[in-house]
């Protein structure tokens, strides 16, 4: 009888240990995801503030901005209707949106926005980061340009489709 009691206690301790490990792992994952989401929101808000600040400027004003998003952000784009995800690489609208782990987060922009869609897929490095408990970030150098049509957010070498004083900027 004594041997059976010991085995029951060992099995119970093993099950409780696995349960505690699983709960701890889920809690750590939740905290990491929350930190990434907060960083993503801060970056989106910063980019939105920069764009809205340029909306009231004169056409031709521009600056370069380096913006950093967590790897869990899979797309950043402009849209007219937040219910629709654009399929084209060049996007237009009055909302700046990002997809964070299949969750859509959008900010309103006070003028028309032209944007080259920023997309990042899962790669081997991001998968390794997830398994090791780390999270990586992706940095993008963007050219934010005030045009006659609104504001364009493009990679450094891209050109806007809006005519600026009869020349393509």
OpenMM code with the backbone's topology and positions (N, CA, C; nanometers):
from openmm import Vec3, app, unit

residues = "UNK UNK UNK UNK UNK UNK UNK UNK UNK UNK UNK UNK UNK UNK UNK UNK UNK UNK UNK UNK UNK UNK UNK UNK UNK UNK UNK UNK UNK UNK UNK UNK UNK UNK UNK UNK UNK UNK UNK UNK UNK UNK UNK UNK UNK UNK UNK UNK UNK UNK UNK UNK UNK UNK UNK UNK UNK UNK UNK UNK UNK UNK UNK UNK UNK UNK UNK UNK UNK UNK UNK UNK UNK UNK UNK UNK UNK UNK UNK UNK UNK UNK UNK UNK UNK UNK UNK UNK UNK UNK UNK UNK UNK UNK UNK UNK UNK UNK UNK UNK UNK UNK UNK UNK UNK UNK UNK UNK UNK UNK UNK UNK UNK UNK UNK UNK UNK UNK UNK UNK UNK UNK UNK UNK UNK UNK UNK UNK UNK UNK UNK UNK UNK UNK UNK UNK UNK UNK UNK UNK UNK UNK UNK UNK UNK UNK UNK UNK UNK UNK UNK UNK UNK UNK UNK UNK UNK UNK UNK UNK UNK UNK UNK UNK UNK UNK UNK UNK UNK".split()
positions = [
    Vec3(0.0793, -0.1192, 0.0000),
    Vec3(0.0000, 0.0000, 0.0000),
    Vec3(0.0845, 0.1269, 0.0000),
    Vec3(0.1945, 0.1185, 0.0761),
    Vec3(0.2796, 0.2356, 0.0868),
    Vec3(0.3423, 0.2709, -0.0486),
    Vec3(0.3782, 0.1716, -0.1267),
    Vec3(0.4376, 0.1941, -0.2583),
    Vec3(0.3406, 0.2597, -0.3550),
    Vec3(0.2141, 0.2240, -0.3471),
    Vec3(0.1128, 0.2823, -0.4355),
    Vec3(0.0932, 0.4300, -0.4019),
    Vec3(0.0916, 0.4628, -0.2722),
    Vec3(0.0768, 0.6033, -0.2306),
    Vec3(0.1922, 0.6889, -0.2829),
    Vec3(0.3124, 0.6361, -0.2796),
    Vec3(0.4285, 0.7106, -0.3297),
    Vec3(0.4141, 0.7362, -0.4799),
    Vec3(0.3726, 0.6330, -0.5533),
    Vec3(0.3542, 0.6497, -0.6988),
    Vec3(0.2444, 0.7507, -0.7301),
    Vec3(0.1363, 0.7477, -0.6554),
    Vec3(0.0282, 0.8445, -0.6761),
    Vec3(0.0787, 0.9860, -0.6524),
    Vec3(0.1569, 1.0056, -0.5465),
    Vec3(0.2122, 1.1384, -0.5184),
    Vec3(0.3118, 1.1812, -0.6266),
    Vec3(0.3906, 1.0884, -0.6754),
    Vec3(0.4860, 1.1225, -0.7818),
    Vec3(0.4132, 1.1615, -0.9103),
    Vec3(0.3117, 1.0870, -0.9468),
    Vec3(0.2349, 1.1185, -1.0678),
    Vec3(0.1637, 1.2522, -1.0512),
    Vec3(0.1047, 1.2771, -0.9356),
    Vec3(0.0362, 1.4041, -0.9095),
    Vec3(0.1359, 1.5208, -0.9162),
    Vec3(0.2526, 1.5034, -0.8582),
    Vec3(0.3546, 1.6087, -0.8610),
    Vec3(0.4006, 1.6347, -1.0048),
    Vec3(0.4152, 1.5283, -1.0824),
    Vec3(0.4558, 1.5426, -1.2222),
    Vec3(0.3499, 1.6191, -1.3019),
    Vec3(0.2233, 1.5845, -1.2829),
    Vec3(0.1134, 1.6515, -1.3532),
    Vec3(0.1053, 1.7988, -1.3111),
    Vec3(0.1180, 1.8256, -1.1830),
    Vec3(0.1158, 1.9644, -1.1339),
    Vec3(0.2348, 2.0415, -1.1893),
    Vec3(0.3502, 1.9785, -1.1970),
    Vec3(0.4688, 2.0441, -1.2533),
    Vec3(0.4494, 2.0810, -1.3995),
    Vec3(0.3950, 1.9906, -1.4780),
    Vec3(0.3681, 2.0178, -1.6198),
    Vec3(0.2655, 2.1294, -1.6332),
    Vec3(0.1623, 2.1245, -1.5496),
    Vec3(0.0593, 2.2276, -1.5520),
    Vec3(0.1185, 2.3650, -1.5181),
    Vec3(0.2016, 2.3733, -1.4166),
    Vec3(0.2651, 2.5004, -1.3781),
    Vec3(0.3584, 2.5512, -1.4886),
    Vec3(0.4319, 2.4599, -1.5512),
    Vec3(0.5203, 2.4979, -1.6605),
    Vec3(0.4398, 2.5558, -1.7768),
    Vec3(0.3285, 2.4909, -1.8122),
    Vec3(0.2440, 2.5368, -1.9228),
    Vec3(0.1841, 2.6731, -1.8928),
    Vec3(0.1340, 2.6923, -1.7719),
    Vec3(0.0763, 2.8218, -1.7333),
    Vec3(0.1827, 2.9306, -1.7359),
    Vec3(0.3007, 2.9013, -1.6868),
    Vec3(0.4106, 2.9995, -1.6882),
    Vec3(0.4506, 3.0359, -1.8300),
    Vec3(0.4579, 2.9368, -1.9174),
    Vec3(0.4942, 2.9618, -2.0565),
    Vec3(0.3894, 3.0488, -2.1258),
    Vec3(0.2615, 3.0213, -2.1007),
    Vec3(0.1555, 3.1033, -2.1590),
    Vec3(0.1616, 3.2461, -2.1065),
    Vec3(0.1904, 3.2630, -1.9791),
    Vec3(0.2008, 3.3968, -1.9200),
    Vec3(0.3169, 3.4748, -1.9809),
    Vec3(0.4301, 3.4096, -1.9987),
    Vec3(0.5466, 3.4752, -2.0591),
    Vec3(0.5169, 3.5128, -2.2046),
    Vec3(0.4500, 3.4245, -2.2776),
    Vec3(0.4121, 3.4536, -2.4159),
    Vec3(0.3172, 3.5725, -2.4213),
    Vec3(0.2219, 3.5783, -2.3302),
    Vec3(0.1270, 3.6898, -2.3251),
    Vec3(0.1996, 3.8219, -2.2987),
    Vec3(0.2930, 3.8211, -2.2050),
    Vec3(0.3677, 3.9437, -2.1729),
    Vec3(0.4510, 3.9874, -2.2931),
    Vec3(0.5188, 3.8942, -2.3586),
    Vec3(0.5998, 3.9277, -2.4754),
    Vec3(0.5139, 3.9839, -2.5878),
    Vec3(0.3999, 3.9218, -2.6138),
    Vec3(0.3097, 3.9697, -2.7182),
    Vec3(0.2564, 4.1087, -2.6834),
    Vec3(0.2251, 4.1319, -2.5562),
    Vec3(0.1767, 4.2637, -2.5133),
    Vec3(0.2835, 4.3705, -2.5340),
    Vec3(0.4087, 4.3380, -2.5038),
    Vec3(0.5182, 4.4336, -2.5257),
    Vec3(0.5342, 4.4652, -2.6740),
    Vec3(0.5271, 4.3623, -2.7583),
    Vec3(0.5392, 4.3835, -2.9022),
    Vec3(0.4234, 4.4682, -2.9549),
    Vec3(0.3040, 4.4413, -2.9054),
    Vec3(0.1867, 4.5166, -2.9503),
    Vec3(0.1991, 4.6629, -2.9091),
    Vec3(0.2484, 4.6887, -2.7899),
    Vec3(0.2664, 4.8268, -2.7440),
    Vec3(0.3712, 4.8991, -2.8290),
    Vec3(0.4813, 4.8314, -2.8608),
    Vec3(0.5835, 4.8904, -2.9479),
    Vec3(0.5253, 4.9190, -3.0863),
    Vec3(0.4453, 4.8262, -3.1377),
    Vec3(0.3841, 4.8453, -3.2693),
    Vec3(0.2888, 4.9638, -3.2681),
    Vec3(0.2063, 4.9757, -3.1650),
    Vec3(0.1139, 5.0899, -3.1542),
    Vec3(0.1896, 5.2223, -3.1438),
    Vec3(0.2962, 5.2246, -3.0645),
    Vec3(0.3759, 5.3465, -3.0509),
    Vec3(0.4365, 5.3870, -3.1857),
    Vec3(0.4883, 5.2899, -3.2594),
    Vec3(0.5473, 5.3191, -3.3900),
    Vec3(0.4423, 5.3683, -3.4884),
    Vec3(0.3236, 5.3064, -3.4877),
    Vec3(0.2158, 5.3493, -3.5764),
    Vec3(0.1687, 5.4902, -3.5392),
    Vec3(0.1568, 5.5172, -3.4100),
    Vec3(0.1162, 5.6507, -3.3648),
    Vec3(0.2196, 5.7563, -3.4032),
    Vec3(0.3479, 5.7218, -3.3907),
    Vec3(0.4548, 5.8146, -3.4276),
    Vec3(0.4508, 5.8450, -3.5773),
    Vec3(0.4327, 5.7413, -3.6582),
    Vec3(0.4244, 5.7613, -3.8028),
    Vec3(0.3007, 5.8437, -3.8381),
    Vec3(0.1870, 5.8157, -3.7740),
    Vec3(0.0642, 5.8923, -3.7983),
    Vec3(0.0825, 6.0394, -3.7604),
    Vec3(0.1482, 6.0653, -3.6491),
    Vec3(0.1736, 6.2031, -3.6054),
    Vec3(0.2613, 6.2762, -3.7065),
    Vec3(0.3639, 6.2093, -3.7562),
    Vec3(0.4513, 6.2708, -3.8570),
    Vec3(0.3740, 6.3023, -3.9847),
    Vec3(0.2891, 6.2104, -4.0272),
    Vec3(0.2105, 6.2311, -4.1492),
    Vec3(0.1115, 6.3455, -4.1292),
    Vec3(0.0379, 6.3443, -4.0169),
    Vec3(-0.0596, 6.4503, -3.9897),
    Vec3(0.0083, 6.5869, -3.9773),
    Vec3(0.1298, 6.5897, -3.9235),
    Vec3(0.2038, 6.7156, -3.9147),
    Vec3(0.2397, 6.7701, -4.0515),
    Vec3(0.2646, 6.6817, -4.1453),
    Vec3(0.3022, 6.7236, -4.2798),
    Vec3(0.1802, 6.7601, -4.3650),
    Vec3(0.0613, 6.7166, -4.3228),
    Vec3(-0.0612, 6.7452, -4.3997),
    Vec3(-0.0839, 6.8946, -4.4180),
    Vec3(-0.0503, 6.9732, -4.3188),
    Vec3(-0.0758, 7.1174, -4.3257),
    Vec3(0.0409, 7.1956, -4.3871),
    Vec3(0.1491, 7.1295, -4.4189),
    Vec3(0.2647, 7.1975, -4.4786),
    Vec3(0.2431, 7.2225, -4.6274),
    Vec3(0.3367, 7.2937, -4.6873),
    Vec3(0.3270, 7.3220, -4.8309),
    Vec3(0.3848, 7.2043, -4.9095),
    Vec3(0.3363, 7.1907, -5.0319),
    Vec3(0.3819, 7.0825, -5.1196),
    Vec3(0.5326, 7.0932, -5.1421),
    Vec3(0.5985, 6.9827, -5.1383),
    Vec3(0.7431, 6.9782, -5.1592),
    Vec3(0.8211, 6.9529, -5.0315),
    Vec3(0.7614, 6.9776, -4.9145),
    Vec3(0.8296, 6.9501, -4.7880),
    Vec3(0.8426, 6.7988, -4.7712),
    Vec3(0.9568, 6.7562, -4.7235),
    Vec3(0.9791, 6.6136, -4.7039),
    Vec3(1.0874, 6.5899, -4.6006),
    Vec3(1.0898, 6.4704, -4.5471),
    Vec3(1.1969, 6.4282, -4.4573),
    Vec3(1.2058, 6.2767, -4.4576),
    Vec3(1.3201, 6.2257, -4.4152),
    Vec3(1.3410, 6.0816, -4.4021),
    Vec3(1.3157, 6.0420, -4.2576),
    Vec3(1.2528, 5.9286, -4.2395),
    Vec3(1.2199, 5.8807, -4.1053),
    Vec3(1.2501, 5.7321, -4.0980),
    Vec3(1.3232, 5.6910, -3.9964),
    Vec3(1.3455, 5.5489, -3.9715),
    Vec3(1.2442, 5.5053, -3.8669),
    Vec3(1.1663, 5.4055, -3.9026),
    Vec3(1.0605, 5.3581, -3.8141),
    Vec3(1.0824, 5.2089, -3.7894),
    Vec3(1.0573, 5.1653, -3.6673),
    Vec3(1.0824, 5.0267, -3.6286),
    Vec3(0.9524, 4.9615, -3.5828),
    Vec3(0.9250, 4.8448, -3.6384),
    Vec3(0.8071, 4.7668, -3.6009),
    Vec3(0.8519, 4.6267, -3.5609),
    Vec3(0.7806, 4.5633, -3.4669),
    Vec3(0.8118, 4.4250, -3.4311),
    Vec3(0.7868, 4.3304, -3.5489),
    Vec3(0.8468, 4.2134, -3.5437),
    Vec3(0.8312, 4.1145, -3.6508),
    Vec3(0.6862, 4.0674, -3.6655),
    Vec3(0.6069, 4.0777, -3.5612),
    Vec3(0.4681, 4.0318, -3.5679),
    Vec3(0.3811, 4.1246, -3.6517),
    Vec3(0.4323, 4.2421, -3.6899),
    Vec3(0.3596, 4.3306, -3.7808),
    Vec3(0.3877, 4.2800, -3.9214),
    Vec3(0.2841, 4.2306, -3.9873),
    Vec3(0.3032, 4.1695, -4.1188),
    Vec3(0.2748, 4.2645, -4.2338),
    Vec3(0.1997, 4.3742, -4.2090),
    Vec3(0.1702, 4.4690, -4.3169),
    Vec3(0.1374, 4.6057, -4.2592),
    Vec3(0.1797, 4.7093, -4.3313),
    Vec3(0.1466, 4.8487, -4.2989),
    Vec3(0.1059, 4.9119, -4.4309),
    Vec3(-0.0101, 4.9764, -4.4329),
    Vec3(-0.0605, 5.0304, -4.5583),
    Vec3(-0.1623, 5.1405, -4.5333),
    Vec3(-0.1964, 5.2124, -4.6396),
    Vec3(-0.3025, 5.3134, -4.6362),
    Vec3(-0.4270, 5.2521, -4.6980),
    Vec3(-0.5434, 5.2956, -4.6500),
    Vec3(-0.6679, 5.2441, -4.7052),
    Vec3(-0.7798, 5.3456, -4.6889),
    Vec3(-0.8768, 5.3393, -4.7795),
    Vec3(-0.9973, 5.4213, -4.7678),
    Vec3(-1.1010, 5.3518, -4.6814),
    Vec3(-1.1071, 5.2211, -4.6900),
    Vec3(-1.2042, 5.1413, -4.6167),
    Vec3(-1.1284, 5.0384, -4.5329),
    Vec3(-1.1345, 5.0531, -4.4001),
    Vec3(-1.0553, 4.9660, -4.3127),
    Vec3(-1.1034, 4.8212, -4.3148),
    Vec3(-1.2210, 4.7979, -4.3709),
    Vec3(-1.2722, 4.6603, -4.3791),
    Vec3(-1.2074, 4.5819, -4.4926),
    Vec3(-1.1429, 4.6531, -4.5857),
    Vec3(-1.0828, 4.5876, -4.7009),
    Vec3(-0.9307, 4.5943, -4.6929),
    Vec3(-0.8679, 4.4823, -4.7165),
    Vec3(-0.7215, 4.4778, -4.7209),
    Vec3(-0.6772, 4.4945, -4.8659),
    Vec3(-0.5863, 4.5877, -4.8925),
    Vec3(-0.5465, 4.6119, -5.0319),
    Vec3(-0.4630, 4.4972, -5.0883),
    Vec3(-0.4775, 4.4780, -5.2183),
    Vec3(-0.3979, 4.3750, -5.2844),
    Vec3(-0.2818, 4.4371, -5.3606),
    Vec3(-0.2937, 4.5642, -5.3959),
    Vec3(-0.1887, 4.6331, -5.4711),
    Vec3(-0.0743, 4.6731, -5.3776),
    Vec3(0.0424, 4.6918, -5.4358),
    Vec3(0.1583, 4.7339, -5.3579),
    Vec3(0.1499, 4.8826, -5.3217),
    Vec3(0.0934, 4.9637, -5.4089),
    Vec3(0.0751, 5.1069, -5.3821),
    Vec3(-0.0655, 5.1258, -5.3270),
    Vec3(-0.0770, 5.1852, -5.2084),
    Vec3(-0.2071, 5.1987, -5.1437),
    Vec3(-0.2404, 5.3459, -5.1209),
    Vec3(-0.3702, 5.3762, -5.1140),
    Vec3(-0.4181, 5.5134, -5.0989),
    Vec3(-0.5327, 5.5157, -4.9988),
    Vec3(-0.5489, 5.6277, -4.9278),
    Vec3(-0.6634, 5.6417, -4.8383),
    Vec3(-0.6401, 5.7433, -4.7293),
    Vec3(-0.7312, 5.7462, -4.6333),
    Vec3(-0.7239, 5.8384, -4.5207),
    Vec3(-0.7013, 5.7653, -4.3883),
    Vec3(-0.6681, 5.6386, -4.3945),
    Vec3(-0.6380, 5.5602, -4.2744),
    Vec3(-0.5041, 5.4903, -4.2933),
    Vec3(-0.4240, 5.4935, -4.1895),
    Vec3(-0.2971, 5.4219, -4.1862),
    Vec3(-0.3192, 5.2981, -4.1009),
    Vec3(-0.3013, 5.1808, -4.1598),
    Vec3(-0.3333, 5.0557, -4.0909),
    Vec3(-0.2121, 4.9634, -4.0836),
    Vec3(-0.2137, 4.8780, -3.9822),
    Vec3(-0.1135, 4.7719, -3.9714),
    Vec3(-0.1841, 4.6452, -3.9268),
    Vec3(-0.1268, 4.5341, -3.9662),
    Vec3(-0.1772, 4.4039, -3.9228),
    Vec3(-0.0746, 4.3473, -3.8252),
    Vec3(-0.1193, 4.3301, -3.7011),
    Vec3(-0.0356, 4.2757, -3.5952),
    Vec3(-0.0950, 4.1415, -3.5533),
    Vec3(-0.0285, 4.0343, -3.5861),
    Vec3(-0.0757, 3.8989, -3.5519),
    Vec3(-0.2232, 3.8803, -3.5880),
    Vec3(-0.2563, 3.9092, -3.7124),
    Vec3(-0.3927, 3.8960, -3.7658),
    Vec3(-0.4930, 3.9922, -3.7033),
    Vec3(-0.4470, 4.0927, -3.6282),
    Vec3(-0.5342, 4.1960, -3.5726),
    Vec3(-0.5094, 4.3259, -3.6486),
    Vec3(-0.6160, 4.3890, -3.6948),
    Vec3(-0.6065, 4.5127, -3.7703),
    Vec3(-0.6112, 4.6311, -3.6750),
    Vec3(-0.5118, 4.7199, -3.6841),
    Vec3(-0.5058, 4.8415, -3.6025),
    Vec3(-0.4887, 4.9584, -3.6984),
    Vec3(-0.5779, 5.0577, -3.6898),
    Vec3(-0.5755, 5.1706, -3.7834),
    Vec3(-0.5779, 5.3041, -3.7105),
    Vec3(-0.5167, 5.4042, -3.7727),
    Vec3(-0.5223, 5.5434, -3.7275),
    Vec3(-0.5738, 5.6284, -3.8418),
    Vec3(-0.6567, 5.7270, -3.8090),
    Vec3(-0.7071, 5.8195, -3.9108),
    Vec3(-0.6004, 5.9230, -3.9442),
    Vec3(-0.5953, 5.9588, -4.0715),
    Vec3(-0.5028, 6.0609, -4.1211),
    Vec3(-0.5866, 6.1782, -4.1696),
    Vec3(-0.5385, 6.3008, -4.1453),
    Vec3(-0.6188, 6.4198, -4.1759),
    Vec3(-0.6069, 6.4661, -4.3209),
    Vec3(-0.5388, 6.3923, -4.4053),
    Vec3(-0.5316, 6.4255, -4.5480),
    Vec3(-0.5173, 6.2958, -4.6275),
    Vec3(-0.5183, 6.3076, -4.7588),
    Vec3(-0.5009, 6.1888, -4.8431),
    Vec3(-0.3604, 6.1333, -4.8256),
    Vec3(-0.3513, 6.0031, -4.8242),
    Vec3(-0.2227, 5.9360, -4.8025),
    Vec3(-0.1964, 5.8382, -4.9156),
    Vec3(-0.0770, 5.8475, -4.9720),
    Vec3(-0.0276, 5.7511, -5.0704),
    Vec3(0.0868, 5.6779, -5.0029),
    Vec3(0.0837, 5.5465, -5.0092),
    Vec3(0.1854, 5.4709, -4.9371),
    Vec3(0.2227, 5.3441, -5.0112),
    Vec3(0.3494, 5.3152, -5.0115),
    Vec3(0.3995, 5.1873, -5.0601),
    Vec3(0.3770, 5.0867, -4.9473),
    Vec3(0.3014, 4.9816, -4.9742),
    Vec3(0.2681, 4.8822, -4.8718),
    Vec3(0.3957, 4.8180, -4.8190),
    Vec3(0.4071, 4.8158, -4.6875),
    Vec3(0.5216, 4.7517, -4.6217),
    Vec3(0.4731, 4.6160, -4.5736),
    Vec3(0.5353, 4.5108, -4.6221),
    Vec3(0.4959, 4.3779, -4.5770),
    Vec3(0.6189, 4.2971, -4.5411),
    Vec3(0.6034, 4.2207, -4.4354),
    Vec3(0.7117, 4.1316, -4.3938),
    Vec3(0.6503, 3.9974, -4.3600),
    Vec3(0.7066, 3.8942, -4.4142),
    Vec3(0.6574, 3.7595, -4.3881),
    Vec3(0.7449, 3.6916, -4.2843),
    Vec3(0.7018, 3.5748, -4.2455),
    Vec3(0.7812, 3.4982, -4.1510),
    Vec3(0.9019, 3.4402, -4.2234),
    Vec3(1.0157, 3.4531, -4.1611),
    Vec3(1.1362, 3.3919, -4.2149),
    Vec3(1.1993, 3.3050, -4.1065),
    Vec3(1.3080, 3.2430, -4.1387),
    Vec3(1.3719, 3.1521, -4.0448),
    Vec3(1.4149, 3.2246, -3.9172),
    Vec3(1.4677, 3.3456, -3.9315),
    Vec3(1.5133, 3.4209, -3.8144),
    Vec3(1.3974, 3.4548, -3.7211),
    Vec3(1.2832, 3.4953, -3.7769),
    Vec3(1.1690, 3.5290, -3.6906),
    Vec3(1.1156, 3.4046, -3.6189),
    Vec3(1.1171, 3.2894, -3.6874),
    Vec3(1.0737, 3.1657, -3.6220),
    Vec3(1.1685, 3.1267, -3.5085),
    Vec3(1.2987, 3.1429, -3.5321),
    Vec3(1.3963, 3.1137, -3.4267),
    Vec3(1.3789, 3.2078, -3.3088),
    Vec3(1.3510, 3.3358, -3.3370),
    Vec3(1.3269, 3.4321, -3.2298),
    Vec3(1.2053, 3.3925, -3.1469),
    Vec3(1.0997, 3.3474, -3.2117),
    Vec3(0.9797, 3.3071, -3.1396),
    Vec3(1.0078, 3.1885, -3.0484),
    Vec3(1.0799, 3.0893, -3.0998),
    Vec3(1.1071, 2.9704, -3.0197),
    Vec3(1.2018, 2.9987, -2.9040),
    Vec3(1.2910, 3.0957, -2.9209),
    Vec3(1.3851, 3.1280, -2.8136),
    Vec3(1.3282, 3.2295, -2.7150),
    Vec3(1.2078, 3.2811, -2.7415),
    Vec3(1.1454, 3.3749, -2.6484),
    Vec3(1.1835, 3.5190, -2.6722),
    Vec3(1.2632, 3.5451, -2.7734),
    Vec3(1.3025, 3.6815, -2.8061),
    Vec3(1.2057, 3.7349, -2.9107),
    Vec3(1.2086, 3.8655, -2.9300),
    Vec3(1.1349, 3.9175, -3.0432),
    Vec3(1.2222, 4.0168, -3.1164),
    Vec3(1.2208, 4.0040, -3.2464),
    Vec3(1.3005, 4.0903, -3.3305),
    Vec3(1.2172, 4.2056, -3.3834),
    Vec3(1.2860, 4.2981, -3.4457),
    Vec3(1.2190, 4.4132, -3.5043),
    Vec3(1.2677, 4.4319, -3.6475),
    Vec3(1.1862, 4.4990, -3.7256),
    Vec3(1.2229, 4.5368, -3.8615),
    Vec3(1.2242, 4.6887, -3.8692),
    Vec3(1.3305, 4.7438, -3.9233),
    Vec3(1.3409, 4.8892, -3.9386),
    Vec3(1.3262, 4.9253, -4.0851),
    Vec3(1.2564, 5.0351, -4.1093),
    Vec3(1.2317, 5.0820, -4.2447),
    Vec3(1.2687, 5.2297, -4.2525),
    Vec3(1.3416, 5.2670, -4.3578),
    Vec3(1.3709, 5.4077, -4.3836),
    Vec3(1.2666, 5.4564, -4.4833),
    Vec3(1.1853, 5.5511, -4.4396),
    Vec3(1.0752, 5.6002, -4.5214),
    Vec3(1.0952, 5.7476, -4.5554),
    Vec3(1.0568, 5.7819, -4.6751),
    Vec3(1.0565, 5.9209, -4.7206),
    Vec3(0.9125, 5.9700, -4.7103),
    Vec3(0.8903, 6.0697, -4.6259),
    Vec3(0.7566, 6.1248, -4.6067),
    Vec3(0.7551, 6.2600, -4.6780),
    Vec3(0.6693, 6.2701, -4.7801),
    Vec3(0.6700, 6.3828, -4.8724),
    Vec3(0.5316, 6.4446, -4.8819),
    Vec3(0.5239, 6.5765, -4.8677),
    Vec3(0.3977, 6.6481, -4.8892),
    Vec3(0.3849, 6.6760, -5.0383),
    Vec3(0.2734, 6.6319, -5.0961),
    Vec3(0.2479, 6.6540, -5.2382),
    Vec3(0.1233, 6.7405, -5.2539),
    Vec3(0.0912, 6.7752, -5.3772),
    Vec3(-0.0319, 6.8498, -5.4034),
    Vec3(-0.1550, 6.7647, -5.3722),
    Vec3(-0.1390, 6.6334, -5.3732),
    Vec3(-0.2509, 6.5408, -5.3512),
    Vec3(-0.2672, 6.5021, -5.2044),
    Vec3(-0.1708, 6.5292, -5.1208),
    Vec3(-0.1736, 6.4891, -4.9804),
    Vec3(-0.0329, 6.4610, -4.9324),
    Vec3(-0.0138, 6.3452, -4.8718),
    Vec3(0.1177, 6.3049, -4.8216),
    Vec3(0.1509, 6.1681, -4.8795),
    Vec3(0.2765, 6.1504, -4.9204),
    Vec3(0.3243, 6.0219, -4.9713),
    Vec3(0.4271, 5.9660, -4.8729),
    Vec3(0.4116, 5.8388, -4.8378),
    Vec3(0.5068, 5.7676, -4.7523),
    Vec3(0.5632, 5.6554, -4.8364),
    Vec3(0.6911, 5.6708, -4.8736),
    Vec3(0.7525, 5.5799, -4.9704),
    Vec3(0.8924, 5.5399, -4.9248),
    Vec3(0.9421, 5.4281, -4.9756),
    Vec3(1.0839, 5.3983, -4.9544),
    Vec3(1.1685, 5.5081, -5.0179),
    Vec3(1.2918, 5.5213, -4.9750),
    Vec3(1.3787, 5.6307, -5.0193),
    Vec3(1.3807, 5.6502, -5.1705),
    Vec3(1.3898, 5.5438, -5.2463),
    Vec3(1.4112, 5.5544, -5.3907),
    Vec3(1.2820, 5.5588, -5.4728),
    Vec3(1.1655, 5.5412, -5.4100),
    Vec3(1.0393, 5.5387, -5.4849),
    Vec3(0.9919, 5.6793, -5.5192),
    Vec3(0.9099, 5.6846, -5.6230),
    Vec3(0.8518, 5.8113, -5.6664),
    Vec3(0.7020, 5.8091, -5.6406),
    Vec3(0.6452, 5.9269, -5.6159),
    Vec3(0.5017, 5.9388, -5.5944),
    Vec3(0.4276, 5.9382, -5.7276),
    Vec3(0.3038, 5.8979, -5.7239),
    Vec3(0.2225, 5.9002, -5.8463),
    Vec3(0.1486, 6.0323, -5.8606),
    Vec3(0.1568, 6.1199, -5.7610),
    Vec3(0.0906, 6.2500, -5.7660),
    Vec3(0.1814, 6.3514, -5.8350),
    Vec3(0.1240, 6.4324, -5.9181),
    Vec3(0.2019, 6.5360, -5.9836),
    Vec3(0.2276, 6.6505, -5.8861),
    Vec3(0.3521, 6.6886, -5.8727),
    Vec3(0.3924, 6.7965, -5.7831),
    Vec3(0.4487, 6.9087, -5.8691),
    Vec3(0.3714, 7.0147, -5.8844),
    Vec3(0.4137, 7.1288, -5.9683),
    Vec3(0.4522, 7.0824, -6.1081),
    Vec3(0.3703, 6.9927, -6.1632),
    Vec3(0.3862, 6.9397, -6.2993),
    Vec3(0.5094, 6.8503, -6.3170),
    Vec3(0.5710, 6.8071, -6.2119),
    Vec3(0.6825, 6.7109, -6.2203),
    Vec3(0.6536, 6.5966, -6.1260),
    Vec3(0.7031, 6.4809, -6.1578),
    Vec3(0.6842, 6.3651, -6.0714),
    Vec3(0.7901, 6.3674, -5.9636),
    Vec3(0.7479, 6.3719, -5.8383),
    Vec3(0.8426, 6.3806, -5.7254),
    Vec3(0.8985, 6.2448, -5.6921),
] * unit.nanometer
topology = app.Topology()
chain = topology.addChain("A")
for resn in residues:
    res = topology.addResidue(resn, chain)
    for name in ("N", "CA", "C"):
        topology.addAtom(name, app.Element.getBySymbol(name[0]), res)
